């Protein structure tokens, strides 16, 4: 078996898989998002780090109980969220919290850089849109606004780099996570000289870029003991959660998209060429050399559902719920017809990334009438979330070609009503695999590749049949619902254009 460790925005999750993808054990440990000031979104790196250690330890305890004390993973391969920035000193001690993807404090810097020739050049070089999410803008902000911390910083890293430093004493970053920093030249596979100059940092202040199948051996004895793993357990550096989600669900061929919605959301397709559209609506991240994942991330995914539940469904506050808590809104959402009887929601509670890349965007309910009640607001909230993803899908099809199939994963993929909405809005079939832990499984697949274990399909017909068996459900679109949604979506798009200047 093999363990995929997925360091996400809401939790660290360790998943032990058999080599056919069946889940043997999984354990997640949540951690909060801190919001000390308006536009500041952070997480405590120590809390995140220990969540990683403890999630693996809990899986190992479970495996030893079920398989025996000799249970040992072939390796541990790691997926992580992108765009996190931690400044550390020479001892590797964090000087800051981890500034996550939602952080907006550098928006003024991003707006100025985006409009410049340097910004346009950087987009072509790095594949990362100019936005406050990028490490480039965050480091530039730190230099201008927190000179003391900037001058004391020995390295600028992400959470996966902190974990690997403590395990192995080296600073390494995979090409996949590096390609989302805004500092990495995805064509030359090295840090961009232009980006380094703008950030006023050297290559030595960043981690060493490595391929996603890079293997490290002999972790720290003390940390191995905390994780309850053998001291000779190899670790594979893995990639970013978005790229690995595509790999995990099998969305690596033209016309097949992956939609992942956890705290945030994204739609992505695989391509053999980077995207260089002049409108800068989409990102291009690396999975492997010459294998790109193109798409766009939206800021407001499951965070919207949690916001609505916590503020408008307080009677559910004491209920015991599953991890993603989607069941709390399903019943009332199902009581309202598609289209929410004309109520439309712009879902930009934390600003927006793709396709608008507007950190100033705000949330709006439009079209409120006397007959609208809490259920209408709940359904419009979910529809608005998916309209945002659909707008990215349109940009994606314009640049990479038609999409004919969607694989859905992430926490909200456990909600049948949400997945059916996704199928109806896109007017395309949506497939769900038995495990929605696509990023962890993608990391596991990279781990198997790194170890030279080739999961060859011996018989094509048998392989197709097995894949079909692994599909929990296929959601087919309802064309009548699609027609209603498109009417609302067109108004949704016009509302954003009219209100953009007011945000």
C-alpha positions as CSV (number, residue, x, y, z in Angstrom):
1,X,0.0,0.0,0.0
2,X,0.9,3.6,-0.4
3,X,0.1,6.8,1.6
4,X,-0.9,10.0,-0.1
5,X,-0.7,13.0,2.2
6,X,-2.8,16.0,1.1
7,X,-2.1,19.3,2.8
8,X,-5.2,21.3,2.0
9,X,-6.6,24.7,3.1
10,X,-9.1,23.2,5.6
11,X,-7.1,20.2,6.8
12,X,-4.2,17.8,6.4
13,X,-5.4,14.4,5.2
14,X,-3.5,11.1,5.0
15,X,-5.0,8.4,2.9
16,X,-3.6,4.8,2.6
17,X,-4.4,3.2,-0.7
18,X,-4.1,-0.2,-2.1
19,X,-2.3,-0.2,-5.5
20,X,-5.7,-0.5,-7.3
21,X,-6.9,2.8,-5.6
22,X,-9.0,1.2,-2.9
23,X,-8.9,3.2,0.4
24,X,-7.6,1.2,3.3
25,X,-7.6,4.0,5.8
26,X,-7.8,7.8,6.0
27,X,-7.6,10.4,8.7
28,X,-7.8,14.2,8.5
29,X,-7.0,16.9,11.0
30,X,-8.7,20.3,10.4
31,X,-7.1,23.7,11.1
32,X,-8.6,27.2,11.0
33,X,-8.1,30.1,8.6
34,X,-7.1,33.2,10.5
35,X,-8.4,36.6,9.5
36,X,-6.6,39.1,11.8
37,X,-7.4,42.1,9.5
38,X,-9.5,42.8,6.5
39,X,-8.0,41.1,3.5
40,X,-5.5,39.1,5.6
41,X,-5.9,35.3,5.4
42,X,-3.4,33.2,7.2
43,X,-2.8,29.8,8.8
44,X,-0.5,28.8,11.6
45,X,2.4,26.8,10.0
46,X,3.0,24.9,13.3
47,X,-0.6,23.8,13.5
48,X,-0.5,22.7,9.8
49,X,2.8,20.9,10.3
50,X,1.6,18.9,13.3
51,X,-1.7,18.1,11.5
52,X,0.4,16.4,8.8
53,X,2.4,14.4,11.3
54,X,-0.7,13.3,13.3
55,X,-2.8,12.5,10.3
56,X,-0.1,10.0,9.0
57,X,0.3,8.7,12.6
58,X,-3.4,8.0,12.9
59,X,-3.5,6.2,9.6
60,X,-0.5,4.1,10.6
61,X,-2.2,3.2,13.9
62,X,-5.3,2.1,12.0
63,X,-3.2,0.1,9.5
64,X,-1.3,-1.7,12.2
65,X,-4.5,-2.7,13.9
66,X,-6.0,-4.1,10.7
67,X,-2.9,-5.4,8.9
68,X,-0.5,-6.1,11.8
69,X,2.5,-4.4,13.3
70,X,4.6,-5.0,10.2
71,X,2.4,-2.8,8.1
72,X,4.6,-0.5,6.1
73,X,3.8,1.9,3.2
74,X,5.9,1.7,0.0
75,X,6.3,5.4,0.3
76,X,4.5,8.6,1.4
77,X,3.8,11.0,-1.5
78,X,2.7,14.5,-0.8
79,X,0.1,16.9,-2.4
80,X,-0.3,20.4,-1.1
81,X,-2.4,23.6,-1.7
82,X,-0.6,26.3,-3.7
83,X,0.2,30.0,-3.1
84,X,1.2,29.7,0.6
85,X,4.0,31.9,1.8
86,X,6.0,31.4,5.0
87,X,9.1,33.4,5.8
88,X,11.6,31.4,7.9
89,X,14.9,32.3,9.6
90,X,18.2,30.4,9.4
91,X,17.0,27.8,11.8
92,X,13.9,27.1,9.8
93,X,11.7,28.8,12.4
94,X,8.7,30.5,10.9
95,X,8.8,34.3,11.2
96,X,5.3,34.6,9.8
97,X,2.1,32.7,9.6
98,X,1.4,31.1,6.2
99,X,-0.2,33.7,3.9
100,X,-2.7,31.5,1.9
101,X,-4.2,31.8,-1.6
102,X,-7.1,34.0,-0.3
103,X,-4.8,36.7,1.1
104,X,-5.5,40.1,-0.5
105,X,-3.0,42.4,1.2
106,X,-0.9,42.8,-1.9
107,X,-3.8,43.7,-4.2
108,X,-2.5,47.2,-5.0
109,X,0.9,45.8,-6.0
110,X,-0.8,43.2,-8.1
111,X,-3.0,45.7,-9.9
112,X,0.0,47.9,-10.8
113,X,2.1,44.9,-11.9
114,X,-0.7,43.4,-13.9
115,X,-1.0,46.5,-16.1
116,X,2.7,46.7,-16.8
117,X,4.8,45.2,-19.6
118,X,6.8,43.3,-16.9
119,X,3.5,41.8,-15.7
120,X,2.6,40.6,-19.1
121,X,6.1,39.1,-19.6
122,X,5.8,37.4,-16.3
123,X,2.5,35.8,-17.2
124,X,4.0,34.4,-20.3
125,X,7.1,33.1,-18.4
126,X,5.4,31.7,-15.3
127,X,1.9,30.8,-16.4
128,X,0.6,32.4,-13.2
129,X,-1.8,35.3,-13.5
130,X,-0.7,38.5,-11.6
131,X,-2.8,38.4,-8.5
132,X,-2.4,38.8,-4.7
133,X,-2.4,35.0,-4.4
134,X,1.0,34.7,-6.0
135,X,4.2,34.5,-3.8
136,X,5.7,37.2,-6.0
137,X,3.1,39.8,-5.0
138,X,3.2,38.7,-1.4
139,X,7.0,39.0,-1.1
140,X,6.9,42.4,-2.8
141,X,4.3,43.4,-0.2
142,X,6.4,42.2,2.6
143,X,9.4,44.1,1.4
144,X,7.4,47.4,1.2
145,X,5.3,46.9,4.4
146,X,7.3,44.7,6.8
147,X,10.9,45.5,6.1
148,X,12.1,44.0,9.4
149,X,10.7,40.5,8.7
150,X,11.8,40.7,5.0
151,X,15.4,41.5,6.0
152,X,15.4,38.7,8.7
153,X,14.1,36.1,6.2
154,X,16.5,33.4,5.2
155,X,14.0,31.5,3.0
156,X,10.6,32.1,1.5
157,X,8.8,28.8,1.4
158,X,5.4,27.0,1.4
159,X,4.0,24.5,3.9
160,X,5.2,21.4,2.0
161,X,8.7,22.8,2.0
162,X,8.6,23.3,5.8
163,X,7.5,19.7,6.2
164,X,10.3,18.4,4.0
165,X,12.9,20.6,5.7
166,X,12.0,19.2,9.1
167,X,12.0,15.7,7.8
168,X,15.2,15.8,5.7
169,X,17.0,19.1,6.5
170,X,16.8,20.4,2.9
171,X,14.7,23.0,1.2
172,X,13.1,21.5,-1.9
173,X,10.0,22.4,-3.9
174,X,8.4,20.4,-6.7
175,X,8.0,21.9,-10.2
176,X,4.2,21.7,-9.8
177,X,4.0,23.9,-6.7
178,X,6.8,26.2,-7.9
179,X,4.8,26.8,-11.1
180,X,2.1,28.4,-9.1
181,X,4.3,30.9,-7.3
182,X,4.6,33.5,-10.1
183,X,8.4,33.2,-9.6
184,X,9.1,30.1,-11.7
185,X,9.8,30.0,-15.4
186,X,7.8,27.0,-16.6
187,X,9.6,26.9,-19.9
188,X,13.2,26.8,-18.5
189,X,12.3,25.0,-15.2
190,X,14.1,27.5,-13.1
191,X,13.4,30.6,-11.1
192,X,12.6,33.6,-13.3
193,X,15.3,36.3,-13.3
194,X,12.7,39.0,-13.8
195,X,10.5,37.8,-10.9
196,X,13.6,37.5,-8.6
197,X,14.5,41.1,-9.5
198,X,11.0,42.4,-8.8
199,X,10.8,40.5,-5.5
200,X,14.4,41.5,-4.6
201,X,15.3,38.0,-3.6
202,X,18.0,35.6,-4.7
203,X,17.6,32.0,-5.9
204,X,19.3,30.9,-2.6
205,X,16.3,32.4,-0.7
206,X,14.0,30.0,-2.5
207,X,13.9,26.2,-2.4
208,X,15.7,24.0,-4.9
209,X,13.2,23.1,-7.7
210,X,12.8,19.3,-8.3
211,X,10.6,17.0,-10.5
212,X,7.4,15.8,-8.9
213,X,8.9,12.2,-8.6
214,X,11.9,13.3,-6.6
215,X,12.5,10.8,-3.8
216,X,14.0,11.6,-0.3
217,X,15.1,8.8,2.0
218,X,15.9,8.4,5.7
219,X,13.7,11.0,7.4
220,X,14.5,12.3,10.8
221,X,14.3,9.5,13.3
222,X,12.3,11.5,15.8
223,X,9.7,12.6,13.3
224,X,9.5,9.1,11.8
225,X,8.7,7.9,15.3
226,X,6.0,10.6,15.7
227,X,4.5,9.5,12.4
228,X,4.8,5.8,13.5
229,X,6.5,4.9,10.2
230,X,9.7,2.8,9.7
231,X,12.8,5.0,9.6
232,X,13.6,3.8,6.0
233,X,10.2,5.0,4.6
234,X,10.9,6.9,1.3
235,X,9.1,10.2,0.7
236,X,8.1,11.4,-2.8
237,X,7.8,15.2,-3.1
238,X,4.7,15.0,-5.2
239,X,2.9,18.0,-6.6
240,X,0.2,20.6,-6.2
241,X,-3.3,19.6,-5.2
242,X,-4.9,21.0,-8.4
243,X,-2.5,19.2,-10.8
244,X,-2.7,16.0,-8.8
245,X,-6.5,16.1,-8.7
246,X,-6.5,15.9,-12.5
247,X,-4.2,13.0,-12.4
248,X,-6.1,11.3,-9.7
249,X,-9.4,11.3,-11.5
250,X,-7.9,10.6,-14.9
251,X,-8.6,14.0,-16.5
252,X,-5.4,14.0,-18.5
253,X,-6.7,13.8,-22.0
254,X,-8.1,16.6,-24.3
255,X,-11.8,17.3,-23.7
256,X,-11.8,15.9,-20.2
257,X,-12.0,18.4,-17.3
258,X,-11.6,18.1,-13.6
259,X,-13.8,20.2,-11.3
260,X,-12.6,20.3,-7.7
261,X,-14.5,22.2,-5.0
262,X,-13.2,22.2,-1.4
263,X,-12.8,25.5,0.4
264,X,-12.2,27.1,-3.0
265,X,-12.9,25.6,-6.4
266,X,-11.2,25.1,-9.8
267,X,-11.8,23.7,-13.3
268,X,-8.8,22.3,-15.2
269,X,-7.8,20.4,-18.3
270,X,-4.5,18.8,-19.3
271,X,-2.5,20.0,-22.3
272,X,0.8,19.4,-24.0
273,X,1.2,23.1,-24.5
274,X,1.1,26.1,-22.1
275,X,-1.7,28.7,-22.5
276,X,-0.6,32.2,-23.5
277,X,-3.8,34.1,-24.1
278,X,-3.3,37.8,-23.8
279,X,-6.4,38.3,-21.5
280,X,-4.6,36.4,-18.7
281,X,-7.8,34.7,-17.5
282,X,-6.3,31.2,-17.0
283,X,-3.3,29.7,-15.3
284,X,-0.8,27.2,-16.7
285,X,0.7,24.9,-14.0
286,X,3.1,22.0,-14.5
287,X,2.4,18.4,-13.7
288,X,5.4,17.1,-15.4
289,X,7.8,18.6,-18.0
290,X,5.7,19.3,-21.2
291,X,2.6,18.2,-19.4
292,X,0.6,21.3,-18.3
293,X,-2.6,21.7,-16.3
294,X,-4.5,24.7,-17.6
295,X,-7.5,26.2,-15.9
296,X,-8.7,28.7,-13.4
297,X,-9.4,28.7,-9.6
298,X,-12.3,30.5,-8.0
299,X,-12.0,31.8,-4.5
300,X,-15.4,31.0,-3.3
301,X,-16.3,27.3,-3.1
302,X,-17.2,25.4,0.1
303,X,-16.4,28.5,2.1
304,X,-19.7,29.9,0.8
305,X,-21.6,26.9,2.1
306,X,-20.0,27.2,5.5
307,X,-20.7,30.9,5.6
308,X,-24.4,30.4,4.8
309,X,-24.7,27.5,7.2
310,X,-23.0,29.3,10.1
311,X,-25.0,32.5,9.7
312,X,-28.4,31.5,8.4
313,X,-28.8,27.8,9.6
314,X,-27.9,28.2,13.2
315,X,-30.3,25.5,14.3
316,X,-27.9,23.0,12.7
317,X,-25.0,24.4,14.8
318,X,-25.0,21.6,17.3
319,X,-25.7,18.8,14.9
320,X,-23.1,16.1,14.3
321,X,-22.2,16.3,10.6
322,X,-19.9,14.7,8.2
323,X,-16.6,16.4,7.3
324,X,-17.8,18.5,4.4
325,X,-21.2,19.3,6.1
326,X,-22.9,19.6,2.7
327,X,-25.9,17.7,4.0
328,X,-26.9,20.7,6.1
329,X,-28.1,22.7,3.1
330,X,-29.2,19.9,0.7
331,X,-32.7,19.6,2.0
332,X,-33.7,23.2,1.8
333,X,-31.9,23.7,-1.5
334,X,-33.9,20.8,-3.0
335,X,-37.2,22.5,-2.0
336,X,-36.6,25.3,-4.6
337,X,-36.8,24.9,-8.4
338,X,-33.7,25.4,-10.5
339,X,-33.0,29.1,-11.1
340,X,-34.2,30.1,-7.6
341,X,-37.2,31.9,-9.1
342,X,-35.1,34.7,-10.4
343,X,-32.8,35.2,-7.4
344,X,-29.1,35.5,-8.5
345,X,-26.0,35.5,-6.3
346,X,-22.6,36.9,-7.2
347,X,-20.4,34.7,-4.9
348,X,-17.4,36.9,-4.5
349,X,-17.3,37.0,-0.7
350,X,-13.5,36.7,-0.7
351,X,-12.8,38.5,-3.9
352,X,-12.2,36.5,-7.0
353,X,-9.5,34.8,-9.0
354,X,-10.4,33.4,-12.4
355,X,-11.5,34.6,-14.8
356,X,-11.7,38.2,-13.5
357,X,-8.7,38.2,-11.1
358,X,-10.4,40.9,-9.1
359,X,-9.4,40.9,-5.4
360,X,-11.9,43.7,-4.8
361,X,-15.0,41.8,-6.1
362,X,-17.8,41.5,-3.5
363,X,-20.9,39.3,-3.0
364,X,-24.3,40.4,-4.2
365,X,-27.8,39.0,-4.0
366,X,-29.9,40.4,-6.9
367,X,-33.6,40.2,-7.7
368,X,-35.0,39.8,-4.2
369,X,-38.8,39.7,-4.0
370,X,-41.3,39.0,-1.3
371,X,-41.7,35.3,-2.2
372,X,-38.0,34.6,-1.7
373,X,-37.2,32.8,1.6
374,X,-34.1,31.3,3.1
375,X,-34.3,28.3,0.8
376,X,-34.1,30.5,-2.2
377,X,-31.1,32.3,-0.8
378,X,-29.4,28.9,-0.1
379,X,-30.1,27.6,-3.7
380,X,-29.0,30.9,-5.3
381,X,-25.8,30.7,-3.2
382,X,-25.0,27.2,-4.7
383,X,-26.0,28.2,-8.2
384,X,-23.8,31.4,-8.0
385,X,-20.8,29.3,-6.9
386,X,-21.2,27.1,-10.0
387,X,-21.8,30.0,-12.3
388,X,-18.4,31.3,-11.3
389,X,-16.9,27.9,-12.2
390,X,-18.9,27.9,-15.5
391,X,-17.5,31.3,-16.5
392,X,-14.0,29.8,-16.1
393,X,-15.1,26.8,-18.1
394,X,-16.1,29.0,-21.0
395,X,-12.7,30.7,-21.0
396,X,-11.1,27.3,-20.9
397,X,-13.0,26.0,-23.9
398,X,-12.1,29.1,-25.9
399,X,-8.4,28.4,-25.3
400,X,-8.1,24.6,-25.2
401,X,-11.1,23.3,-27.1
402,X,-14.5,21.7,-26.3
403,X,-15.0,19.9,-23.0
404,X,-17.1,16.7,-23.3
405,X,-16.8,15.1,-19.9
406,X,-16.3,16.4,-16.3
407,X,-14.9,14.6,-13.3
408,X,-15.9,16.1,-10.0
409,X,-14.0,15.7,-6.8
410,X,-13.4,17.5,-3.5
411,X,-15.7,17.8,-0.5
412,X,-18.8,19.0,-2.4
413,X,-18.6,16.0,-4.8
414,X,-20.3,14.1,-1.9
415,X,-23.4,16.2,-2.4
416,X,-25.7,14.7,-5.2
417,X,-27.7,17.9,-5.6
418,X,-24.6,20.0,-6.1
419,X,-23.2,17.5,-8.7
420,X,-26.5,17.5,-10.6
421,X,-26.4,21.3,-10.6
422,X,-22.9,21.1,-12.1
423,X,-24.1,18.7,-14.8
424,X,-27.1,20.9,-15.6
425,X,-25.2,24.2,-15.7
426,X,-22.5,22.8,-18.0
427,X,-24.9,20.6,-19.9
428,X,-22.3,17.9,-19.8
429,X,-22.1,14.5,-18.0
430,X,-20.3,14.6,-14.6
431,X,-18.6,11.5,-13.3
432,X,-17.8,10.7,-9.7
433,X,-15.3,8.1,-8.6
434,X,-15.7,5.9,-5.6
435,X,-13.1,8.0,-3.7
436,X,-13.3,11.8,-4.0
437,X,-9.8,12.1,-2.5
438,X,-8.4,12.8,-6.0
439,X,-5.4,14.9,-4.9
440,X,-4.2,12.2,-2.4
441,X,-4.6,9.5,-5.1
442,X,-2.8,11.6,-7.6
443,X,0.0,12.0,-5.2
444,X,0.0,8.2,-4.7
445,X,0.2,7.6,-8.4
446,X,3.3,9.9,-8.6
447,X,4.7,7.9,-5.7
448,X,4.3,4.7,-7.6
449,X,5.9,6.2,-10.7
450,X,8.9,7.4,-8.6
451,X,9.3,3.9,-7.2
452,X,9.2,2.4,-10.7
453,X,5.9,0.6,-10.1
454,X,4.1,0.6,-13.4
455,X,0.4,-0.1,-13.2
456,X,0.1,-1.4,-16.7
457,X,-3.4,-2.2,-18.0
458,X,-3.0,-5.8,-19.2
459,X,-6.3,-5.9,-21.1
460,X,-7.9,-2.7,-22.4
461,X,-11.5,-4.1,-22.2
462,X,-10.9,-5.3,-18.6
463,X,-9.4,-1.9,-17.7
464,X,-12.4,0.0,-19.1
465,X,-14.8,-2.3,-17.2
466,X,-12.8,-1.8,-14.0
467,X,-12.9,2.0,-14.4
468,X,-16.7,1.8,-14.9
469,X,-17.0,-0.2,-11.7
470,X,-15.0,2.5,-9.9
471,X,-17.5,5.1,-10.9
472,X,-19.9,5.7,-8.1
473,X,-22.3,7.6,-10.3
474,X,-22.6,9.4,-13.6
475,X,-24.8,12.5,-13.5
476,X,-26.5,13.3,-16.8
477,X,-27.5,16.9,-17.6
478,X,-31.2,17.9,-17.7
479,X,-31.6,20.2,-20.8
480,X,-34.6,22.0,-19.4
481,X,-32.7,22.9,-16.2
482,X,-29.8,24.0,-18.4
483,X,-32.0,26.4,-20.3
484,X,-33.2,28.0,-17.0
485,X,-29.6,28.2,-15.7
486,X,-28.3,29.8,-18.9
487,X,-30.8,32.6,-18.6
488,X,-29.7,33.4,-15.1
489,X,-26.1,32.9,-16.0
490,X,-26.3,35.5,-18.8
491,X,-27.7,38.0,-16.3
492,X,-25.1,36.9,-13.8
493,X,-22.4,37.9,-16.3
494,X,-24.0,41.2,-17.0
495,X,-24.4,42.0,-13.3
496,X,-20.7,41.5,-12.8
497,X,-19.8,43.8,-15.7
498,X,-22.1,46.5,-14.4
499,X,-21.0,46.3,-10.8
500,X,-17.3,45.8,-11.4
501,X,-16.6,49.5,-11.0
502,X,-18.5,49.7,-7.7
503,X,-16.5,47.0,-5.9
